[in-house]
Amino acid sequence: MRLLLVEDDTLLGQSMTTSLSRHGYTVDWVERGGGVSSVLKAEQFMAIILDLTLPDMDGLQVLRQIREAGYDLPVLILTARDDIEDRVKGLDSGADDYLGKPFALEELLARLRVLIRRRSGSSEQLIEVGELSLSLSEQVIRFQQQALNLTRNEFKILASLMTNAGRVMSKEQLIQSLHGWDDTSSDNAIEVHIHNVRKKVPGKLIKNIRGVGYIIEK
């Protein structure tokens, strides 16, 4: 589950990247708003965490550019500008949620879980695809209610396929879901991970679309 963090505070950006990574997310971090649209053209993310006070442009302008370009991924505004007028402007500009600074990591994680469940078409605590269920809060995937013994990378790959159920994910997208811009995996490594996941998930839930990528059908 890959996130784009747009935050100009270096210490906060580093802290959030580390903390979110510990909770199963892959975080790519930029400190300016001007390049966000270009990043979205080339990369795929599950959600964006967006600060409003950026050095080159206002975060609301970034948000409007994202929506005008047709990107519908969830955007969570995270900012010290937390009065009612700013909240209303943020939500009216296309934000899905708004969290003021300072904030508790637990609340940020909870809000992200809600946004990701909605994007995956679920309003419940679990994201369910067939007999698989993904608990974002527990960081556990179950098959027929039995927890699967997955490595960290196997969990990330299966979670990415589940949250994108019905969409084909290329090997490159799966690599990015593991490492983001700091990718150190090869296509062969993804094939090995997929092979290992298939051994732990009964049936043929993960399908290979030759020359394209992998999919779990809804």
Buried (B, 14 or more C-beta within 10 A) or exposed (E): BBBBBBBBBEEBBEEBBEBBEEBBBBBBBBBEBBEBBEBBEEBBBBBBBBBBEBEEEEBBBBBEBBEEEEBEBBBBBBBEBBEEEBBEBBEEBBBBBBBBEEBEEEEBBEBBBBBBBBBBEBEEEBBBBBBBBBBBEEBBBBBEEEEBEBEEBBBBBBBBBBBBBEBBBBBBBBBBBBBBEEBEBEEEBBBEBBEBBBEBBEEEBBEBEEEEBBBBEE
